């Protein structure tokens, strides 16, 4: 379920904290038919939130009482009413990290299950996909603009549906997403929703820059939202509201986007229009596990979950989250998996473009399946192998003698002359690089481990500390492997060769 473009959470207290505005007419550069259509819609619009039971005054939410919520019916009862066949799961409560928020729901086994049992099968009529939202005739044109992701379209659809309040068919599902506040079952909101001071918990980690880059991408998609309105006008005629960027401030769209991101399912072997799906009873009500192999699967006219392990009645149901490193798990779902065998770091190496022999080195690198700017993946528990994979590329970058370069060009394979002084220079550069990355964190590995023993640690700081601790463990393992290679050199008195055009490591 890894997401390629991918929570402020999609919650009542945020969604309704901004007034719904009546906007002026469309600018004159839109076609006359669209402007007239917009005026007709605007005459039917109203300037207040449509759901009085979740209306927010200022920043305080008026919470619906448990009794009233029961009268409205829970998610599973609504699904059974609209076609969900008998299933083997129930919804249970789990306390929230924040005591001011309601407990979150999770899917648990309603009876003992065995490997291969179908836990539930959700009919397509209860699954939200782009096929349902936009129709096939619109999707290809919309997505080929390369400006809007499937997630942005799904988020926009749910935002308009939410403004319908109880009139919306999806009201019980949207209410459940609100309750989850864009969180998965295992931790906190995505860092996309963290404040600047909270993002400081990730200082030193490349994940911090990834979060900022992802936020910029969401903002770009927000700026393109009106495209959906005009390309799928027949759909949005049912909503008596303004065009997207006038109806929804950016922060509200960001809430919805990240909420969708935290629960979208990437279905396999289906059409483009159905590959990203929102499945009630799916995430975020399911617990993610990196070692689990159970996946939500499209079958005939439904999406079903076949369990991959036995469960006792009451056990949380676990699904696979895809082969994602912890950095993506945190950004997409708000948690870190300590036992994630797919965790990895990235080391970027680049040949020096100022090197007079740069073009020759680039050709040799390409001949051996590498690029002039090469990304190396450091997989957890395979740090030594990663260092070994980097060494031939770095040795190539250190070659300075033209005759040696000619020998490399005429040789077969990634063979470079290895003198003791060059090898020491290459290994010293790697050791300095790993030490520099470790120094970029404000805390040491020992300090992180001590911090995590504090039972009262802020939940966001805890999950960030878990992430940086695991990153540091991989970096320490890389550094130790490099030092081991240095210690294996036959002569430790040899000084490193000068390297005027050494490769650049990031």
C-alpha positions as CSV (number, residue, x, y, z in Angstrom):
1,X,0.0,0.0,0.0
2,X,2.9,2.3,-0.4
3,X,1.9,5.7,-1.6
4,X,3.8,7.6,-4.2
5,X,2.4,11.1,-3.4
6,X,1.4,11.2,-0.3
7,X,-3.0,14.5,8.1
8,X,-4.0,18.7,10.3
9,X,-6.4,15.8,10.8
10,X,-9.7,15.5,9.0
11,X,-11.6,16.3,12.2
12,X,-14.7,18.2,13.1
13,X,-12.9,20.8,15.3
14,X,-10.6,21.8,12.4
15,X,-12.9,21.3,9.5
16,X,-15.6,23.6,10.9
17,X,-13.3,26.1,12.5
18,X,-13.4,28.3,9.4
19,X,-16.6,29.9,8.2
20,X,-18.0,28.8,4.8
21,X,-17.9,31.8,2.6
22,X,-20.1,33.0,-0.2
23,X,-17.8,34.0,-3.0
24,X,-18.1,36.5,-5.8
25,X,-18.8,35.4,-9.4
26,X,-16.2,33.5,-11.4
27,X,-13.6,35.6,-13.1
28,X,-14.5,36.6,-16.7
29,X,-11.9,34.4,-18.2
30,X,-14.0,31.3,-17.5
31,X,-16.5,30.3,-20.3
32,X,-19.9,32.0,-20.0
33,X,-21.7,28.7,-19.5
34,X,-19.5,27.9,-16.5
35,X,-20.0,31.4,-15.0
36,X,-23.8,31.1,-15.3
37,X,-23.7,27.6,-13.8
38,X,-21.6,28.9,-10.9
39,X,-24.1,31.8,-10.3
40,X,-27.0,29.3,-10.1
41,X,-25.1,27.2,-7.6
42,X,-24.2,30.2,-5.6
43,X,-27.8,31.3,-5.3
44,X,-28.6,28.0,-3.6
45,X,-25.6,28.2,-1.3
46,X,-25.5,29.1,2.3
47,X,-22.9,30.6,4.6
48,X,-22.9,28.4,7.6
49,X,-21.8,24.9,8.4
50,X,-24.3,22.3,7.5
51,X,-23.9,19.9,10.4
52,X,-25.1,21.5,13.6
53,X,-24.1,18.5,15.7
54,X,-20.4,19.0,15.0
55,X,-20.5,22.8,14.8
56,X,-17.4,24.5,16.3
57,X,-17.4,27.8,18.0
58,X,-13.9,29.2,17.9
59,X,-11.5,26.3,18.6
60,X,-13.7,24.2,20.9
61,X,-15.7,21.3,19.5
62,X,-19.2,20.6,20.6
63,X,-18.9,16.8,21.0
64,X,-21.8,14.6,20.3
65,X,-22.7,12.5,23.4
66,X,-22.1,8.8,23.3
67,X,-25.9,8.2,23.5
68,X,-26.7,10.5,20.6
69,X,-23.9,8.9,18.6
70,X,-25.3,5.4,19.3
71,X,-28.7,6.6,18.1
72,X,-27.1,7.7,14.8
73,X,-25.7,4.2,14.3
74,X,-22.0,3.1,14.1
75,X,-20.0,2.5,11.0
76,X,-20.5,-1.2,10.9
77,X,-24.3,-1.0,11.4
78,X,-24.5,1.5,8.5
79,X,-22.4,-0.8,6.3
80,X,-24.7,-3.8,7.1
81,X,-27.7,-1.7,6.2
82,X,-26.2,-0.9,2.8
83,X,-25.0,-4.3,1.7
84,X,-22.1,-5.5,3.9
85,X,-22.6,-9.3,4.3
86,X,-22.1,-11.0,7.6
87,X,-18.4,-10.8,8.7
88,X,-16.1,-12.0,11.4
89,X,-15.0,-8.6,12.9
90,X,-16.2,-6.0,15.4
91,X,-15.3,-2.4,16.2
92,X,-13.6,-1.9,19.5
93,X,-12.3,1.2,21.3
94,X,-8.7,2.2,22.1
95,X,-7.8,5.2,24.2
96,X,-6.4,8.2,22.4
97,X,-2.9,9.6,23.2
98,X,-4.6,12.9,23.9
99,X,-7.1,12.6,26.7
100,X,-9.2,15.5,25.3
101,X,-10.0,13.4,22.2
102,X,-12.5,10.5,22.0
103,X,-11.1,6.9,21.9
104,X,-10.4,5.7,18.4
105,X,-11.9,2.6,16.9
106,X,-10.1,-0.5,15.7
107,X,-11.2,-3.7,13.9
108,X,-10.9,-6.8,16.0
109,X,-11.8,-10.5,15.4
110,X,-15.4,-11.2,16.6
111,X,-14.5,-14.9,16.8
112,X,-11.5,-17.2,16.6
113,X,-10.0,-17.0,13.1
114,X,-7.7,-19.4,11.2
115,X,-5.2,-18.7,8.4
116,X,-7.2,-18.2,5.1
117,X,-10.4,-17.1,6.7
118,X,-12.2,-14.1,5.1
119,X,-12.5,-11.5,7.9
120,X,-14.8,-9.3,5.8
121,X,-15.8,-8.5,2.3
122,X,-16.8,-4.9,1.6
123,X,-19.0,-4.5,-1.6
124,X,-17.9,-2.0,-4.2
125,X,-21.0,0.0,-3.4
126,X,-19.3,0.9,-0.1
127,X,-15.9,1.6,-1.5
128,X,-14.8,5.1,-2.6
129,X,-12.6,5.2,-5.7
130,X,-12.0,7.7,-8.5
131,X,-14.2,5.5,-10.7
132,X,-17.1,6.2,-8.4
133,X,-16.1,9.9,-7.9
134,X,-15.3,11.1,-11.4
135,X,-16.3,8.4,-13.9
136,X,-13.9,6.7,-16.3
137,X,-14.4,9.3,-19.0
138,X,-12.9,12.1,-16.9
139,X,-10.1,10.3,-15.1
140,X,-7.6,9.8,-17.9
141,X,-7.7,13.5,-18.9
142,X,-7.5,14.6,-15.3
143,X,-4.6,12.5,-14.3
144,X,-2.6,13.1,-17.5
145,X,-2.4,16.8,-16.5
146,X,0.1,15.5,-14.0
147,X,-1.0,18.2,-11.5
148,X,-3.4,16.3,-9.3
149,X,-2.9,13.0,-7.6
150,X,-5.7,10.5,-6.9
151,X,-5.4,11.4,-3.2
152,X,-6.2,15.1,-3.9
153,X,-9.3,14.1,-5.9
154,X,-10.6,11.7,-3.2
155,X,-9.9,14.4,-0.5
156,X,-11.9,17.0,-2.5
157,X,-14.8,14.6,-2.9
158,X,-15.0,13.9,0.8
159,X,-14.7,17.6,1.7
160,X,-17.8,18.3,-0.4
161,X,-19.6,15.3,0.9
162,X,-18.8,16.5,4.5
163,X,-20.4,19.8,3.8
164,X,-23.6,17.9,3.1
165,X,-23.7,16.8,6.7
166,X,-26.2,14.0,7.5
167,X,-27.6,14.3,4.0
168,X,-24.5,12.6,2.6
169,X,-24.6,8.9,2.0
170,X,-21.0,8.8,3.4
171,X,-21.8,10.6,6.6
172,X,-21.1,7.6,9.0
173,X,-17.8,6.9,7.2
174,X,-16.7,10.6,7.2
175,X,-17.6,10.8,10.9
176,X,-15.4,7.8,11.5
177,X,-12.5,9.5,9.7
178,X,-13.1,12.5,11.9
179,X,-12.8,10.4,15.0
180,X,-9.5,9.0,13.8
181,X,-8.1,12.5,13.3
182,X,-5.8,11.3,10.5
183,X,-4.0,8.8,12.8
184,X,-3.2,5.2,12.3
185,X,-3.7,2.6,15.1
186,X,-0.1,2.6,16.3
187,X,0.9,6.3,17.0
188,X,0.2,9.9,16.2
189,X,-0.8,12.3,13.4
190,X,1.5,12.4,10.4
191,X,4.4,14.9,10.7
192,X,2.7,16.8,7.8
193,X,0.5,18.2,10.6
194,X,3.1,18.9,13.1
195,X,4.1,22.5,14.2
196,X,7.5,23.9,13.4
197,X,8.6,23.2,17.0
198,X,7.4,19.6,16.7
199,X,9.2,19.1,13.4
200,X,12.4,20.1,15.3
201,X,12.2,16.6,16.9
202,X,13.3,15.3,13.5
203,X,16.4,17.6,13.3
204,X,19.3,15.7,11.7
205,X,16.9,13.2,9.9
206,X,16.4,13.4,6.1
207,X,12.7,12.8,7.0
208,X,12.4,16.5,8.1
209,X,13.2,17.7,4.6
210,X,10.9,15.0,3.1
211,X,8.0,16.3,5.2
212,X,8.6,19.9,4.0
213,X,8.9,18.7,0.4
214,X,5.6,16.7,0.7
215,X,3.9,19.7,2.2
216,X,5.0,21.8,-0.8
217,X,3.5,19.2,-3.1
218,X,0.2,19.3,-1.3
219,X,0.1,23.0,-1.6
220,X,0.7,22.8,-5.4
221,X,-2.2,20.3,-5.7
222,X,-4.4,22.7,-3.7
223,X,-3.6,25.4,-6.2
224,X,-4.9,23.0,-9.0
225,X,-8.1,22.0,-7.3
226,X,-10.4,24.1,-9.4
227,X,-9.3,22.0,-12.3
228,X,-11.3,19.1,-10.9
229,X,-14.4,21.4,-10.5
230,X,-14.4,22.4,-14.2
231,X,-13.3,19.0,-15.6
232,X,-16.0,17.1,-13.6
233,X,-18.7,19.7,-13.5
234,X,-21.5,17.2,-13.7
235,X,-20.4,15.7,-10.5
236,X,-20.0,18.9,-8.5
237,X,-23.4,20.4,-9.6
238,X,-24.9,18.5,-6.8
239,X,-23.0,20.6,-4.2
240,X,-24.4,24.1,-3.6
241,X,-21.0,25.5,-2.7
242,X,-18.2,27.6,-4.1
243,X,-15.4,26.4,-6.3
244,X,-12.8,24.4,-4.3
245,X,-10.2,27.1,-3.5
246,X,-13.0,29.5,-2.4
247,X,-14.9,26.9,-0.4
248,X,-11.9,25.4,1.4
249,X,-8.9,27.2,2.9
250,X,-5.6,25.4,2.3
251,X,-5.3,24.1,5.8
252,X,-8.7,22.4,5.5
253,X,-7.6,20.7,2.3
254,X,-4.4,19.6,4.0
255,X,-6.4,18.0,6.8
256,X,-8.5,16.0,4.3
257,X,-5.5,15.1,2.1
258,X,-3.6,13.6,5.0
259,X,-6.6,11.9,6.4
260,X,-7.1,10.2,3.0
261,X,-3.4,9.4,2.9
262,X,-3.6,7.6,6.2
263,X,-6.3,5.3,5.1
264,X,-6.1,4.9,1.3
265,X,-5.6,1.3,0.0
266,X,-3.6,0.6,-3.1
267,X,-5.5,-2.2,-4.8
268,X,-3.6,-4.5,-7.2
269,X,-4.7,-5.8,-10.6
270,X,-7.5,-3.3,-11.1
271,X,-8.1,-0.4,-13.5
272,X,-6.5,2.9,-13.0
273,X,-9.8,4.4,-11.8
274,X,-9.9,1.9,-8.9
275,X,-6.3,1.5,-7.8
276,X,-6.6,3.9,-4.9
277,X,-9.6,3.1,-2.7
278,X,-11.1,4.2,0.6
279,X,-12.5,1.1,2.3
280,X,-14.7,1.3,5.4
281,X,-13.3,-1.2,7.9
282,X,-10.0,-0.8,6.2
283,X,-7.2,1.5,7.4
284,X,-7.0,3.4,9.7
285,X,-9.2,1.0,11.6
286,X,-6.8,-1.9,10.8
287,X,-3.5,-2.2,12.5
288,X,-0.4,-2.1,10.2
289,X,2.4,-4.5,10.5
290,X,5.6,-4.7,8.3
291,X,5.9,-8.5,8.8
292,X,2.2,-9.2,8.1
293,X,1.3,-10.5,4.5
294,X,-2.5,-10.0,4.6
295,X,-3.7,-7.4,2.2
296,X,-7.0,-5.9,1.2
297,X,-7.7,-7.4,-2.2
298,X,-10.2,-6.6,-5.0
299,X,-12.3,-9.7,-5.9
300,X,-15.3,-9.6,-8.2
301,X,-17.6,-6.9,-6.8
302,X,-15.9,-6.4,-3.5
303,X,-12.8,-5.7,-1.5
304,X,-12.0,-8.5,1.0
305,X,-9.4,-9.3,3.7
306,X,-8.1,-12.8,4.1
307,X,-6.1,-13.2,7.3
308,X,-2.6,-14.6,7.2
309,X,-2.5,-15.8,10.9
310,X,-4.8,-17.2,13.5
311,X,-6.6,-14.8,15.8
312,X,-8.5,-15.1,19.1
313,X,-11.8,-13.3,19.4
314,X,-11.0,-9.7,20.4
315,X,-7.5,-9.6,18.8
316,X,-6.8,-6.6,16.6
317,X,-6.7,-7.5,12.9
318,X,-3.3,-6.7,11.2
319,X,-2.6,-6.0,7.6
320,X,0.6,-5.4,5.6
321,X,1.6,-1.8,4.9
322,X,3.9,-2.6,2.0
323,X,7.7,-2.6,1.8
324,X,8.1,0.9,3.3
325,X,11.0,2.3,5.3
326,X,10.2,3.8,8.7
327,X,10.5,7.4,7.3
328,X,7.5,6.7,5.0
329,X,5.6,4.9,7.7
330,X,5.9,8.0,9.8
331,X,4.9,10.4,7.1
332,X,2.1,8.3,5.7
333,X,0.6,6.8,8.9
334,X,2.2,8.4,11.9
335,X,4.1,5.4,13.3
336,X,7.5,3.7,13.4
337,X,8.1,-0.1,13.3
338,X,11.0,-1.1,15.5
339,X,11.2,-4.5,13.7
340,X,10.8,-3.2,10.2
341,X,13.0,-5.3,7.9
342,X,12.3,-2.9,5.1
343,X,13.9,0.1,6.9
344,X,16.7,1.8,5.0
345,X,18.8,5.0,4.7
346,X,19.9,6.7,1.5
347,X,23.4,7.8,0.7
348,X,23.8,10.0,-2.4
349,X,27.2,10.0,-4.2
350,X,28.1,12.1,-7.2
351,X,31.1,12.4,-9.4
352,X,32.8,15.7,-9.3
353,X,31.7,17.7,-12.3
354,X,34.9,19.9,-12.1
355,X,37.1,16.9,-12.6
356,X,38.8,17.1,-16.0
357,X,38.1,13.4,-16.4
358,X,34.5,13.7,-15.4
359,X,33.1,12.5,-18.8
360,X,35.3,9.5,-18.9
361,X,34.3,8.5,-15.3
362,X,30.6,9.1,-16.1
363,X,30.9,6.6,-19.0
364,X,32.7,4.0,-16.9
365,X,30.0,4.4,-14.2
366,X,27.2,4.0,-16.7
367,X,28.9,0.9,-18.2
368,X,28.7,-0.6,-14.7
369,X,25.1,0.3,-14.0
370,X,25.7,3.5,-12.1
371,X,24.9,7.1,-12.7
372,X,26.9,10.3,-12.3
373,X,24.7,11.0,-9.3
374,X,24.1,7.6,-7.7
375,X,21.7,6.7,-4.8
376,X,22.9,3.9,-2.6
377,X,20.3,2.3,-0.3
378,X,21.6,1.2,3.1
379,X,19.2,-1.6,4.3
380,X,18.9,-2.4,8.0
381,X,21.1,-5.3,9.1
382,X,23.0,-5.1,5.7
383,X,25.1,-2.0,6.4
384,X,28.4,-3.8,5.6
385,X,27.1,-4.9,2.2
386,X,26.0,-1.3,1.5
387,X,29.5,0.0,2.2
388,X,31.1,-2.6,0.0
389,X,28.7,-1.6,-2.8
390,X,29.8,2.1,-2.5
391,X,33.5,1.4,-2.6
392,X,34.0,0.8,-6.4
393,X,32.1,3.9,-7.2
394,X,34.1,6.0,-4.8
395,X,37.4,4.6,-6.0
396,X,36.5,5.6,-9.5
397,X,35.9,9.1,-8.3
398,X,39.4,9.2,-6.6
399,X,41.3,8.2,-9.8
400,X,43.4,11.3,-10.8
401,X,46.2,10.0,-13.0
402,X,45.1,10.1,-16.8
403,X,47.0,6.9,-17.5
404,X,45.3,5.1,-14.7
405,X,42.0,6.4,-16.0
406,X,42.8,4.9,-19.5
407,X,43.5,1.6,-17.8
408,X,40.1,1.7,-16.1
409,X,38.3,2.6,-19.4
410,X,39.9,-0.4,-21.2
411,X,39.2,-2.8,-18.4
412,X,36.1,-4.9,-18.0
413,X,34.0,-4.4,-14.8
414,X,34.3,-1.9,-12.1
415,X,38.1,-2.3,-11.7
416,X,40.2,0.6,-10.5
417,X,43.8,0.5,-9.5
418,X,43.8,0.3,-5.7
419,X,46.9,1.8,-4.0
420,X,47.1,1.7,-0.2
421,X,47.0,5.5,-0.1
422,X,43.9,5.7,-2.3
423,X,42.0,3.0,-0.4
424,X,42.8,4.9,2.9
425,X,41.5,8.1,1.3
426,X,38.3,6.5,0.1
427,X,37.6,4.9,3.5
428,X,38.5,8.1,5.4
429,X,36.0,10.0,3.3
430,X,33.3,7.5,4.1
431,X,34.1,7.5,7.8
432,X,34.0,11.3,7.8
433,X,30.7,11.3,6.0
434,X,29.0,9.0,8.5
435,X,30.5,10.9,11.5
436,X,29.2,14.2,10.0
437,X,25.7,12.7,9.6
438,X,25.7,11.5,13.1
439,X,26.9,14.9,14.4
440,X,23.9,16.5,12.7
441,X,21.5,15.0,15.3
442,X,21.1,17.1,18.4
443,X,21.1,13.9,20.6
444,X,23.3,10.8,20.8
445,X,22.1,7.3,20.4
446,X,22.5,6.7,24.2
447,X,20.4,9.8,24.9
448,X,17.6,8.6,22.6
449,X,17.5,5.3,24.3
450,X,17.3,6.9,27.7
451,X,14.6,9.3,26.6
452,X,12.4,6.4,25.3
453,X,12.3,4.9,28.8
454,X,10.3,7.9,30.0
455,X,6.7,6.8,30.1
456,X,5.5,10.4,30.0
457,X,7.3,11.4,26.8
458,X,5.3,13.5,24.4
459,X,3.8,11.0,21.8
460,X,5.1,12.9,18.8
461,X,8.5,13.3,20.4
462,X,8.5,9.6,21.2
463,X,7.8,8.5,17.6
464,X,10.3,11.0,16.2
465,X,12.9,9.7,18.7
466,X,12.2,6.1,17.7
467,X,12.9,7.1,14.1
468,X,16.1,9.0,14.6
469,X,17.4,6.3,17.0
470,X,16.9,3.6,14.3
471,X,18.6,5.9,11.7
472,X,21.6,6.4,14.0
473,X,21.9,2.7,14.6
474,X,22.2,2.1,10.8
475,X,24.7,5.0,10.5
476,X,26.8,3.6,13.4
477,X,26.8,0.2,11.8
478,X,28.0,1.8,8.5
479,X,30.7,3.7,10.4
480,X,31.8,0.5,12.2
481,X,32.0,-1.4,8.9
482,X,34.1,1.4,7.4
483,X,36.5,1.4,10.4
484,X,36.8,-2.4,10.2
485,X,37.9,-2.0,6.6
486,X,40.4,0.6,7.6
487,X,41.8,-1.7,10.3
488,X,42.2,-4.5,7.7
489,X,44.6,-2.3,5.6
490,X,48.1,-3.8,5.6
491,X,49.9,-0.6,6.4
492,X,48.4,2.0,8.8
493,X,51.3,4.3,8.4
494,X,50.3,5.2,4.8
495,X,48.8,8.7,4.5
496,X,45.7,9.2,2.3
497,X,46.3,10.2,-1.2
498,X,45.3,13.8,-2.0
499,X,42.0,13.9,-3.9
500,X,41.4,17.2,-5.6
501,X,38.3,15.9,-7.3
502,X,36.9,13.5,-4.7
503,X,33.3,12.3,-5.2
504,X,30.7,14.3,-3.3
505,X,28.6,12.5,-0.6
506,X,25.2,13.8,0.6
